Amino acid sequence: MAESENHTLLDPVELLRQIEALQEEKRKLISIVSHDVKSPLNRMYALIQLLQMEPGNLTEEQKNFLEKMHIVVADGLDMIRNLVDYRSIENNSIALFPEAVQLQSFIQSTVTGFLNVASKKGIKLMVESENILLHTDKHCLQRAVDTLLSNAIKFSYSGKKVWVRAHKHRDETALIEIEDEALGFKQNELPDLFQKFKKFTSRPTGGESSTGLGLFIAKSMIEKLGGKITCLNQEGVGSTFRLVVPVSMPG
């Protein structure tokens, strides 16, 4: 008869200490990534932009290399931003600062910021927006819309279109829609759409990276504003993310 194994139970106090130590280690690691890694990437990004502003002495091959470097560094910075936001969401440390936001101007400015990357992928951005005055936290709204628009471009193929629409909605709310002509999601993926660290069948079409945090962050940011996010999906055709945001944040 085999001897029974001895199992040593950890003291609850010691177990709690180990959990707290792991949490502190995680906080330090994210802090290192968000500061020590972000700084050299920012400097590299700025240098690449300077070189691209004076392309006269560069060969076409060198211009192509610079463009690829630009995409890779921008992709890395976006991943770091997602990790920082994830930490803030998990720690419930996002401070809200409501202010007046002209929705039409906000949408136009946001789309303008993505024209370059969309153009490089051969994707056309279409805009329809009403001039609605919101009283909301601009940072949270910006992060949600940026994330969804970035994803729409990231997962779309050349020659496709992405629509950004903003209209007055019912019950003192505004509706922002980001519609793409990407491949959409499989039906069995929809229940997990806004879960953190979820990866789906569709992959970025330009070799971009994905942390699996984007949709989780967008949902968290919109819910901070008292709004909600839903997705209308057609597998193989595309998807439309709908953000319903209160005209005035609940106090």
Secondary structure, DSSP 8 states (H G I E B T S, - for coil): -----------HHHHHHHHHHHHHHHHHHHHHIIIIIHHHHHHHHHHHHHHHH-GGG--HHHHHHHHHHHHHHHHHHHHHHHHHHHHHHHTT-----EEEEEHHHHHHHHHHHHHHHHHHTT-EEEEEE---EEEEEHHHHHHHHHHHHHHHHHT--TT-EEEEEEEE-SSSEEEEEEEE-S----GGGGGGTTSTT---S---TTS----S-HHHHHHHHHHHTT-EEEEEEETTTEEEEEEEEESB---
